[in-house]
Amino acid sequence: MTNVRPFTYGDAPAVATLYERVMRSRTDDAPPLLAPALVRYFLDHPWADPEIPALVCEGKGGRILGFIGSTVRRMIFDGRPVRLGCSGPLLRSPEPSAGMVGALLQRAYLAGRQDFSVTDGATPDAARLWIGMGGRAVDLPSLDWMKVFRPARFAVEFGFDRLGLTRWKPAASALGTPLDAVARRRLGAGKPDDTVSEELSPDALAAFAEEGTGWARLRPAYDRPFADWLFAEMGALPSRGPLSRRLVRDREGRVLGWHVAFVPPGGIAEVMQVVAKPRMAGAVIDDLFHTMDAAGAAGVRGRLEAPLQAALAERGVLIRRGVPALIHTRSRELLSAIALGEAVLTRLDGEWWLPLHLERYETVPAKGRATASRPALPSASDAAMS
């Protein structure tokens, strides 16, 4: 006998233990700040919606056998408000009594009150569940693009973790430094002459959201409280590296777009969002490449999205198969808009950046958030020497 119901504050310790057992150390010893993180991400953020909750599945005696997260986003579609539910993570207890708990939770979530559901971090098993329940993979966002600035370091960062050679990364990177110094003369991204950029503040994200995405049938409806929360949480993740967020203008001060990315020192920068006005994608991407190169990144990668496709192709990026981007909706119009590239729907609007499997969650919280010291982004002059 099982019971699927909304996730509550009182469930957080049990779900933290389940997450630790299934996704992290494989023990029941959850770090002290993992349960508070679950509360912040799924219950206390400004757009948390009781009609689209995270869910738990109870077994006999109220034991938590499964959990599915819910990241709610407010969007505008053809001029009217809609709600996006981004599901994940999906957890099932390894004990035999858990049975089909994962499928029960996924089915219950997809039957919720949201206008559409997405996930951009599905495992192969989760992807099969989605598709079996009427979901669909979206082709372009299921591809990743990559731009290389320092090829030796990029190869080390990209390949050594996959080969289980993490301990050898520092030595291999050092051996590749002379090659990178030569290669960067050709691969490095110079400063654009026709644009300037500044920090993208929460106020600016809220103020320019409509201006920057008004061309799209489906677009995010950012406001100041949500932008404050989002940048504060994303900026306090040691495992992801420093957060870069830049607003790009032309020389007359007109906003062209913006970009948001994590930049781990010496690693591969991960793009969360690139937004550009029509015909301005190239200028915004050039500023992104310069910013990431100047910060010392080995390279940069992101999810391929229709509004950026032509500009990225012109700049010689590499394309590879990524994690499937899945959508589930009962609206053919919504599905069509996303499939045809008439939407602004990025990693910033999903669960990809959530660090539950990466963070230590052992540091003392500051203003309700777990924080840890991180190096600042290096300056362009510092990076020029690397």
MIMI-243590 format. One record per residue (C-alpha): residue number from 1; x, y, z. Coordinates in steps of 0.05 Angstrom, whole numbers, plus 5000, padded with zeros to 4 digits. Layout:
REM residues N
+-----+------+------+------+
|   k |   px |   py |   pz |
+-----+------+------+------+
| NUM |    X |    Y |    Z |
...
+-----+------+------+------+
REM end
This chain:
REM residues 386
+-----+------+------+------+
|   k |   px |   py |   pz |
+-----+------+------+------+
|   1 | 5000 | 5000 | 5000 |
|   2 | 5028 | 5068 | 4980 |
|   3 | 5003 | 5139 | 4984 |
|   4 | 5027 | 5196 | 4938 |
|   5 | 5019 | 5265 | 4970 |
|   6 | 5052 | 5334 | 4970 |
|   7 | 5121 | 5342 | 5001 |
|   8 | 5118 | 5380 | 5068 |
|   9 | 5168 | 5412 | 5115 |
|  10 | 5164 | 5352 | 5161 |
|  11 | 5186 | 5306 | 5104 |
|  12 | 5252 | 5342 | 5091 |
|  13 | 5296 | 5300 | 5138 |
|  14 | 5270 | 5234 | 5111 |
|  15 | 5277 | 5257 | 5039 |
|  16 | 5348 | 5282 | 5053 |
|  17 | 5366 | 5213 | 5080 |
|  18 | 5335 | 5180 | 5019 |
|  19 | 5373 | 5227 | 4972 |
|  20 | 5439 | 5212 | 5008 |
|  21 | 5426 | 5138 | 5003 |
|  22 | 5406 | 5138 | 4929 |
|  23 | 5445 | 5195 | 4896 |
|  24 | 5504 | 5214 | 4940 |
|  25 | 5545 | 5172 | 4989 |
|  26 | 5500 | 5110 | 4990 |
|  27 | 5494 | 5117 | 5065 |
|  28 | 5440 | 5144 | 5111 |
|  29 | 5486 | 5198 | 5138 |
|  30 | 5457 | 5260 | 5104 |
|  31 | 5497 | 5325 | 5116 |
|  32 | 5462 | 5375 | 5162 |
|  33 | 5444 | 5426 | 5109 |
|  34 | 5415 | 5380 | 5057 |
|  35 | 5345 | 5379 | 5088 |
|  36 | 5344 | 5456 | 5093 |
|  37 | 5366 | 5460 | 5020 |
|  38 | 5307 | 5416 | 4999 |
|  39 | 5260 | 5464 | 5036 |
|  40 | 5290 | 5525 | 5002 |
|  41 | 5288 | 5495 | 4932 |
|  42 | 5219 | 5462 | 4935 |
|  43 | 5178 | 5497 | 4988 |
|  44 | 5204 | 5567 | 5003 |
|  45 | 5223 | 5598 | 4937 |
|  46 | 5181 | 5657 | 4913 |
|  47 | 5145 | 5618 | 4858 |
|  48 | 5130 | 5555 | 4899 |
|  49 | 5060 | 5535 | 4880 |
|  50 | 5016 | 5490 | 4924 |
|  51 | 4979 | 5467 | 4862 |
|  52 | 5044 | 5441 | 4831 |
|  53 | 5080 | 5412 | 4891 |
|  54 | 5139 | 5365 | 4899 |
|  55 | 5111 | 5296 | 4917 |
|  56 | 5130 | 5239 | 4964 |
|  57 | 5106 | 5168 | 4963 |
|  58 | 5092 | 5137 | 5031 |
|  59 | 5094 | 5063 | 5046 |
|  60 | 5070 | 5025 | 5107 |
|  61 | 5075 | 5064 | 5171 |
|  62 | 5087 | 5130 | 5134 |
|  63 | 5157 | 5110 | 5111 |
|  64 | 5181 | 5153 | 5053 |
|  65 | 5195 | 5108 | 4994 |
|  66 | 5202 | 5160 | 4939 |
|  67 | 5206 | 5234 | 4922 |
|  68 | 5199 | 5277 | 4860 |
|  69 | 5219 | 5350 | 4861 |
|  70 | 5179 | 5406 | 4829 |
|  71 | 5212 | 5470 | 4804 |
|  72 | 5156 | 5519 | 4784 |
|  73 | 5166 | 5575 | 4734 |
|  74 | 5118 | 5629 | 4711 |
|  75 | 5116 | 5639 | 4636 |
|  76 | 5077 | 5679 | 4584 |
|  77 | 5048 | 5642 | 4524 |
|  78 | 5015 | 5682 | 4468 |
|  79 | 5003 | 5739 | 4518 |
|  80 | 4972 | 5697 | 4574 |
|  81 | 5004 | 5670 | 4638 |
|  82 | 5020 | 5595 | 4640 |
|  83 | 5056 | 5553 | 4692 |
|  84 | 5115 | 5508 | 4679 |
|  85 | 5130 | 5449 | 4724 |
|  86 | 5201 | 5423 | 4719 |
|  87 | 5206 | 5355 | 4752 |
|  88 | 5267 | 5327 | 4786 |
|  89 | 5302 | 5296 | 4820 |
|  90 | 5263 | 5231 | 4820 |
|  91 | 5282 | 5184 | 4876 |
|  92 | 5261 | 5113 | 4893 |
|  93 | 5283 | 5074 | 4954 |
|  94 | 5325 | 5013 | 4936 |
|  95 | 5286 | 4969 | 4983 |
|  96 | 5241 | 4916 | 4949 |
|  97 | 5177 | 4945 | 4978 |
|  98 | 5187 | 5008 | 4936 |
|  99 | 5164 | 4971 | 4874 |
| 100 | 5138 | 5019 | 4821 |
| 101 | 5143 | 5081 | 4864 |
| 102 | 5183 | 5119 | 4811 |
| 103 | 5129 | 5109 | 4759 |
| 104 | 5074 | 5126 | 4808 |
| 105 | 5107 | 5192 | 4826 |
| 106 | 5122 | 5211 | 4754 |
| 107 | 5051 | 5196 | 4732 |
| 108 | 5022 | 5236 | 4789 |
| 109 | 5067 | 5295 | 4774 |
| 110 | 5051 | 5296 | 4699 |
| 111 | 4977 | 5295 | 4716 |
| 112 | 4984 | 5359 | 4757 |
| 113 | 4956 | 5429 | 4747 |
| 114 | 5016 | 5457 | 4707 |
| 115 | 5005 | 5477 | 4634 |
| 116 | 5067 | 5438 | 4614 |
| 117 | 5124 | 5399 | 4646 |
| 118 | 5197 | 5394 | 4626 |
| 119 | 5260 | 5361 | 4650 |
| 120 | 5330 | 5373 | 4625 |
| 121 | 5369 | 5324 | 4668 |
| 122 | 5333 | 5257 | 4656 |
| 123 | 5370 | 5191 | 4663 |
| 124 | 5355 | 5139 | 4609 |
| 125 | 5306 | 5104 | 4655 |
| 126 | 5270 | 5170 | 4671 |
| 127 | 5268 | 5188 | 4597 |
| 128 | 5234 | 5121 | 4581 |
| 129 | 5183 | 5136 | 4636 |
| 130 | 5167 | 5205 | 4606 |
| 131 | 5160 | 5180 | 4536 |
| 132 | 5117 | 5121 | 4559 |
| 133 | 5071 | 5171 | 4593 |
| 134 | 5062 | 5215 | 4532 |
| 135 | 5123 | 5259 | 4538 |
| 136 | 5167 | 5278 | 4479 |
| 137 | 5241 | 5293 | 4468 |
| 138 | 5255 | 5360 | 4437 |
| 139 | 5310 | 5353 | 4385 |
| 140 | 5353 | 5417 | 4388 |
| 141 | 5356 | 5424 | 4464 |
| 142 | 5378 | 5352 | 4468 |
| 143 | 5443 | 5373 | 4435 |
| 144 | 5501 | 5409 | 4469 |
| 145 | 5548 | 5459 | 4436 |
| 146 | 5620 | 5470 | 4457 |
| 147 | 5672 | 5525 | 4443 |
| 148 | 5745 | 5510 | 4460 |
| 149 | 5795 | 5563 | 4482 |
| 150 | 5850 | 5521 | 4514 |
| 151 | 5848 | 5452 | 4480 |
| 152 | 5895 | 5413 | 4525 |
| 153 | 5860 | 5435 | 4589 |
| 154 | 5792 | 5425 | 4556 |
| 155 | 5810 | 5353 | 4538 |
| 156 | 5833 | 5340 | 4609 |
| 157 | 5770 | 5370 | 4640 |
| 158 | 5723 | 5337 | 4591 |
| 159 | 5755 | 5268 | 4589 |
| 160 | 5791 | 5252 | 4653 |
| 161 | 5730 | 5251 | 4698 |
| 162 | 5695 | 5203 | 4650 |
| 163 | 5756 | 5157 | 4650 |
| 164 | 5763 | 5158 | 4726 |
| 165 | 5829 | 5195 | 4723 |
| 166 | 5809 | 5255 | 4765 |
| 167 | 5872 | 5251 | 4809 |
| 168 | 5916 | 5261 | 4747 |
| 169 | 5881 | 5325 | 4723 |
| 170 | 5929 | 5376 | 4754 |
| 171 | 5991 | 5342 | 4725 |
| 172 | 5960 | 5333 | 4657 |
| 173 | 5936 | 5406 | 4655 |
| 174 | 6006 | 5430 | 4673 |
| 175 | 6037 | 5389 | 4616 |
| 176 | 5987 | 5420 | 4568 |
| 177 | 5999 | 5493 | 4588 |
| 178 | 6051 | 5508 | 4533 |
| 179 | 6004 | 5479 | 4480 |
| 180 | 5947 | 5521 | 4506 |
| 181 | 5989 | 5584 | 4506 |
| 182 | 6003 | 5574 | 4432 |
| 183 | 5932 | 5551 | 4414 |
| 184 | 5899 | 5609 | 4450 |
| 185 | 5930 | 5658 | 4401 |
| 186 | 5884 | 5628 | 4349 |
| 187 | 5826 | 5603 | 4391 |
| 188 | 5821 | 5658 | 4442 |
| 189 | 5761 | 5705 | 4440 |
| 190 | 5780 | 5779 | 4433 |
| 191 | 5740 | 5836 | 4463 |
| 192 | 5683 | 5857 | 4417 |
| 193 | 5690 | 5928 | 4390 |
| 194 | 5616 | 5945 | 4384 |
| 195 | 5588 | 5922 | 4451 |
| 196 | 5599 | 5934 | 4525 |
| 197 | 5574 | 5892 | 4584 |
| 198 | 5559 | 5901 | 4657 |
| 199 | 5534 | 5857 | 4713 |
| 200 | 5463 | 5831 | 4703 |
| 201 | 5428 | 5850 | 4767 |
| 202 | 5362 | 5820 | 4792 |
| 203 | 5330 | 5887 | 4776 |
| 204 | 5356 | 5885 | 4705 |
| 205 | 5334 | 5813 | 4693 |
| 206 | 5263 | 5831 | 4715 |
| 207 | 5263 | 5898 | 4678 |
| 208 | 5288 | 5872 | 4611 |
| 209 | 5255 | 5803 | 4611 |
| 210 | 5198 | 5825 | 4565 |
| 211 | 5242 | 5870 | 4522 |
| 212 | 5293 | 5815 | 4511 |
| 213 | 5245 | 5758 | 4499 |
| 214 | 5183 | 5793 | 4471 |
| 215 | 5194 | 5761 | 4403 |
| 216 | 5178 | 5692 | 4431 |
| 217 | 5110 | 5660 | 4436 |
| 218 | 5132 | 5628 | 4502 |
| 219 | 5177 | 5667 | 4548 |
| 220 | 5195 | 5672 | 4622 |
| 221 | 5158 | 5724 | 4666 |
| 222 | 5215 | 5741 | 4714 |
| 223 | 5201 | 5789 | 4772 |
| 224 | 5246 | 5820 | 4824 |
| 225 | 5232 | 5772 | 4883 |
| 226 | 5245 | 5711 | 4840 |
| 227 | 5307 | 5741 | 4807 |
| 228 | 5335 | 5759 | 4876 |
| 229 | 5324 | 5687 | 4901 |
| 230 | 5351 | 5655 | 4837 |
| 231 | 5416 | 5694 | 4834 |
| 232 | 5428 | 5688 | 4909 |
| 233 | 5421 | 5612 | 4906 |
| 234 | 5461 | 5604 | 4842 |
| 235 | 5516 | 5649 | 4868 |
| 236 | 5527 | 5606 | 4931 |
| 237 | 5546 | 5540 | 4898 |
| 238 | 5620 | 5522 | 4907 |
| 239 | 5612 | 5459 | 4865 |
| 240 | 5590 | 5498 | 4804 |
| 241 | 5642 | 5553 | 4809 |
| 242 | 5632 | 5629 | 4807 |
| 243 | 5569 | 5654 | 4772 |
| 244 | 5579 | 5702 | 4714 |
| 245 | 5519 | 5744 | 4694 |
| 246 | 5527 | 5799 | 4642 |
| 247 | 5480 | 5848 | 4610 |
| 248 | 5504 | 5866 | 4539 |
| 249 | 5492 | 5935 | 4508 |
| 250 | 5513 | 5968 | 4443 |
| 251 | 5556 | 6031 | 4444 |
| 252 | 5494 | 6074 | 4447 |
| 253 | 5471 | 6039 | 4511 |
| 254 | 5415 | 5998 | 4481 |
| 255 | 5405 | 5929 | 4512 |
| 256 | 5421 | 5873 | 4463 |
| 257 | 5413 | 5814 | 4511 |
| 258 | 5449 | 5778 | 4568 |
| 259 | 5484 | 5714 | 4587 |
| 260 | 5489 | 5674 | 4652 |
| 261 | 5541 | 5619 | 4663 |
| 262 | 5579 | 5582 | 4717 |
| 263 | 5655 | 5589 | 4709 |
| 264 | 5695 | 5538 | 4750 |
| 265 | 5767 | 5562 | 4755 |
| 266 | 5807 | 5533 | 4697 |
| 267 | 5749 | 5487 | 4678 |
| 268 | 5694 | 5486 | 4626 |
| 269 | 5643 | 5542 | 4635 |
| 270 | 5570 | 5519 | 4635 |
| 271 | 5520 | 5566 | 4602 |
| 272 | 5453 | 5572 | 4637 |
| 273 | 5421 | 5624 | 4592 |
| 274 | 5436 | 5667 | 4531 |
| 275 | 5380 | 5715 | 4512 |
| 276 | 5386 | 5762 | 4452 |
| 277 | 5340 | 5808 | 4414 |
| 278 | 5326 | 5788 | 4342 |
| 279 | 5389 | 5791 | 4299 |
| 280 | 5432 | 5806 | 4360 |
| 281 | 5450 | 5735 | 4380 |
| 282 | 5519 | 5740 | 4349 |
| 283 | 5538 | 5802 | 4388 |
| 284 | 5515 | 5771 | 4454 |
| 285 | 5551 | 5706 | 4440 |
| 286 | 5615 | 5743 | 4423 |
| 287 | 5611 | 5778 | 4491 |
| 288 | 5599 | 5711 | 4525 |
| 289 | 5660 | 5680 | 4492 |
| 290 | 5704 | 5739 | 4510 |
| 291 | 5679 | 5738 | 4582 |
| 292 | 5691 | 5663 | 4590 |
| 293 | 5760 | 5665 | 4557 |
| 294 | 5781 | 5725 | 4599 |
| 295 | 5760 | 5688 | 4662 |
| 296 | 5809 | 5632 | 4644 |
| 297 | 5759 | 5579 | 4623 |
| 298 | 5785 | 5520 | 4582 |
| 299 | 5722 | 5526 | 4540 |
| 300 | 5648 | 5537 | 4545 |
| 301 | 5588 | 5493 | 4531 |
| 302 | 5513 | 5500 | 4533 |
| 303 | 5448 | 5472 | 4507 |
| 304 | 5432 | 5484 | 4434 |
| 305 | 5371 | 5529 | 4427 |
| 306 | 5337 | 5551 | 4362 |
| 307 | 5347 | 5627 | 4370 |
| 308 | 5423 | 5616 | 4377 |
| 309 | 5433 | 5561 | 4325 |
| 310 | 5455 | 5603 | 4266 |
| 311 | 5501 | 5649 | 4306 |
| 312 | 5534 | 5590 | 4340 |
| 313 | 5545 | 5554 | 4274 |
| 314 | 5580 | 5616 | 4246 |
| 315 | 5628 | 5615 | 4305 |
| 316 | 5652 | 5544 | 4295 |
| 317 | 5624 | 5509 | 4356 |
| 318 | 5625 | 5434 | 4364 |
| 319 | 5559 | 5397 | 4370 |
| 320 | 5547 | 5332 | 4409 |
| 321 | 5489 | 5293 | 4437 |
| 322 | 5471 | 5316 | 4507 |
| 323 | 5420 | 5296 | 4559 |
| 324 | 5349 | 5290 | 4529 |
| 325 | 5306 | 5352 | 4538 |
| 326 | 5235 | 5325 | 4551 |
| 327 | 5168 | 5359 | 4550 |
| 328 | 5098 | 5336 | 4569 |
| 329 | 5036 | 5377 | 4555 |
| 330 | 4964 | 5370 | 4534 |
| 331 | 4969 | 5433 | 4492 |
| 332 | 4987 | 5422 | 4419 |
| 333 | 5000 | 5497 | 4413 |
| 334 | 5051 | 5498 | 4468 |
| 335 | 5085 | 5436 | 4441 |
| 336 | 5088 | 5467 | 4372 |
| 337 | 5118 | 5533 | 4397 |
| 338 | 5174 | 5496 | 4434 |
| 339 | 5188 | 5447 | 4377 |
| 340 | 5191 | 5504 | 4325 |
| 341 | 5239 | 5546 | 4366 |
| 342 | 5188 | 5600 | 4384 |
| 343 | 5204 | 5596 | 4458 |
| 344 | 5256 | 5621 | 4508 |
| 345 | 5264 | 5560 | 4552 |
| 346 | 5334 | 5553 | 4580 |
| 347 | 5373 | 5517 | 4635 |
| 348 | 5360 | 5577 | 4679 |
| 349 | 5286 | 5557 | 4678 |
| 350 | 5296 | 5484 | 4697 |
| 351 | 5329 | 5440 | 4748 |
| 352 | 5397 | 5430 | 4714 |
| 353 | 5434 | 5478 | 4760 |
| 354 | 5406 | 5449 | 4824 |
| 355 | 5468 | 5422 | 4860 |
| 356 | 5437 | 5370 | 4906 |
| 357 | 5485 | 5315 | 4885 |
| 358 | 5547 | 5359 | 4884 |
| 359 | 5546 | 5405 | 4944 |
| 360 | 5574 | 5384 | 5012 |
| 361 | 5519 | 5419 | 5052 |
| 362 | 5562 | 5421 | 5114 |
| 363 | 5580 | 5495 | 5120 |
| 364 | 5546 | 5544 | 5167 |
| 365 | 5486 | 5577 | 5134 |
| 366 | 5487 | 5652 | 5121 |
| 367 | 5419 | 5687 | 5118 |
| 368 | 5387 | 5619 | 5111 |
| 369 | 5433 | 5594 | 5055 |
| 370 | 5491 | 5546 | 5056 |
| 371 | 5553 | 5584 | 5033 |
| 372 | 5627 | 5571 | 5026 |
| 373 | 5685 | 5614 | 5004 |
| 374 | 5699 | 5612 | 4929 |
| 375 | 5752 | 5646 | 4886 |
| 376 | 5729 | 5707 | 4847 |
| 377 | 5730 | 5707 | 4772 |
| 378 | 5800 | 5726 | 4748 |
| 379 | 5810 | 5790 | 4710 |
| 380 | 5824 | 5793 | 4636 |
| 381 | 5897 | 5812 | 4650 |
| 382 | 5905 | 5751 | 4696 |
| 383 | 5875 | 5705 | 4645 |
| 384 | 5920 | 5732 | 4589 |
| 385 | 5978 | 5699 | 4625 |
| 386 | 5946 | 5630 | 4628 |
+-----+------+------+------+
REM end
